[in-house]
Amino acid sequence: MSDFLSSGWSTYITLVTLVGIFWCIWLLFSQRKTKVILNPDGSVADTGHVWDGDLRELNNPLPRWWMWMFLICCIFSLIYLALYPGLGSYPGILGYTTDGALKASENQAIQELKPVYAKYMGMDIQQVAADPKAREMGQRLFLNSCSQCHGSDAGGAKGFPNLTDGDWLYGGTPEIIKTTITNGRAGVMPPFPQLNAAQISNAANYVRSLSGLSADASKVALGEEVFKANCVACHGVDAKGNIALGAPNLTDKIWLYGSSEDTITETVTKGRNAMMPAQANILTPEKIQLLTAYVWGLSNNKQEQAK
């Protein structure tokens, strides 16, 4: 109720709320003084409204208990609005907010779970990844915080890396993975408006040939020249990428957006922008430690099991 764009709306909401409550109270007391009309024989007169032939609306007074309950509800609403937010941007005497209540609940949970996480903070990532209980906790953290993009199996999707294949844009060491989770990543592949359609098609065929995909031989040689002139600064002369920039290896048959000529052409023409959100303000250092170990283990534990 405090996120109003102007004080005018806040004032409007406050007035409507208070006027409505006081009008209800006035209506209650005004009807309390209404005199009950009796027939000559002493029975209560009706209002003249008749339904279904003989169902009459009598002019009986409101029950005393109902009037008191109605008044108590009005008084309660005024007390509530004084203590809690509800009158426009007025924060209430207690200063309660749902955001504050959520953070307090989260902080309480963090303090209660600290002893559980404490032992893992003193271990290196490989040791944590080898601990079955730590992996279970890491998996739950992954499902809550990462599966929306990378999938519940961490297999990724178009534009979202597969975390189980051992191929890393920025590097797959525990330290780099922790940095990625903590600070996030912003990957940018710039467009190349200076290239014409023929040059882009040649470059796409050359890139496909680097990983053994079918390509037009007549375009590959021309595409290599385009690549050397425009792409080596990020992807390297050997096209094996650059983890410092997050530039992918173009020779390993692993594609983030797809390997078709049309997809590569779209990438070169329009560029790509990718964002890995930072978790530093969402997850505690203890949770990041467990999540790092789980993500690192997704590909490295498989390698260990294969030996």
Buried (B, 14 or more C-beta within 10 A) or exposed (E): BEEBEEEEEBBEBBEEBBEEBEEBBEEBEEEEEEEEEEEEEEEEBBEEEEEEEEEBEEBEEEEEEEBEEBBEEBEEBBEEBEEBBBBBBBBBEEEEBEEEEEEEEEEEEEEEBEEEBEEBEEBEBBEBBBBEEBBEBBBBBBEEBBEEBBBEEBBBEEEBBBBBBBBBBBEBEBEBBBBBBBEEBEBEBEEBEEBEEEBBBBBBBBBBBBBEBEBBEEBBEBBBEBBEEBBEEBBBEEBBBBBEBBBBBBBBEBBBBEBEBEBBBBBBBEEBEBEBBBBEEEBBEBBBBBBBBBBBBBBBBEEEEEE
